[in-house]
Amino acid sequence: MGAQTMLVQEGQAVSSLILPADAPEPIQTAAEELQSHIEQMSGARLPLLIDPEARPGVKMYLRTEAQGPDLGA
């Protein structure tokens, strides 16, 4: 079995949702809905961030195709 990616560990968020500073409304809404669903399942609220370096851990990037493939990695 391959390595596991943890979003939440022991009830604490160990990942973040990363949005571009100019994220359009549908992307912002999608991020908030994903954040809410993960919180409902785990009890942990993942932070929504613009700066991927603001917090360590797993990062999930939410962006449109038009915003390009550069994920800041």
Helices and strands as residue ranges (DSSP letters): E 8-9, E 12-13, E 15-18, H 25-42, E 48-49, G 52-54, E 58-61, G 65-67
